[in-house]
Amino acid sequence: MSTDPARLSHDEQEIQRLVAALGDRTRRRVFFTVREAGVLMGKDEVAEAVGITRRLAGFHLDKLVEQGFLQAEFQRRTGRTGPGAGRPAKFYALAEAEEDSLLEVRHYDLLAGLLLKAMSNRSGEDPQEVLERVGYEFGRELGEAERAAGRSPSYSFTTEAVAGVVGVLTRFGFGATANDEGRITLRACPFEEMAKVDPERVCGLDRAIWRGVLSAFNPDATLASATARAQGDDACAALVVEGGEG
């Protein structure tokens, strides 16, 4: 059953836009690959980076252009012009309108709202497990995109992995810091308002994103002793440890 767009609030329309564009895992990976590259990318480059066929890469790239997340332009990278220069190739970059808005704090609220709405109508699986799995995958993609962009390598030591996680979380609105023991604490949380309404589910999603980001830097590390203000603790924090139970 379709919904009349005129009856939807702005946030609900944004949620629908995010569902259509980034609900598919491969499309999310394509989007993050282009976004983090910071330069124009062709279909071949995206296909190689994501590990998919050129045809599938083109399909997802063009869909992201249609939905306003990416923009396309035609260029000849050889610099040749005129007869015999061949047809210009199609390249993709982050749409200007999304440069400062797609992953701002308000979109984390939308992401949480989207996932919570989806889980409330899902049957057959435990909603919280599904929610946290999606959050984990999302976080891992953030971490992998950070590494692919060359801002942070993968780490073998927990203390260095913590620095990578703090960098990613801070860039995406969490305002994270860490001490020498590997304890990560948030100065800000993009989920804060929603966590007040449903702390168990929203804080579970939050921690799943942390774990996903961490796994991109050190798959042997995990979170332990997690606390959350929305659940009555003094701070939103977690200790990163090598192996063991989080």
Buried (B, 14 or more C-beta within 10 A) or exposed (E): EEEEEEEEEEEBEBBBBBBBBBEBEBBBBBBBBBBBBEEBBBBEBBBBBBEBEBEBBBBBBBBBBEBEBBBBEEEEEEEEEEEEEEEEBBBBBBBEEBEEEBBBBBBBBBBBBBBBEBBEEEEEEEBBEBBBEBBBBBBBBBBBBBBBBEEBEBBEEBBBBBBBBBBBBBEBBBBBBBEEEBBBBBEEBBBBEBBEEBBEBBBBBBBBBBBBBBBBBBEEBBBBEBBBBBEEEEEBBBBBBEEEEB
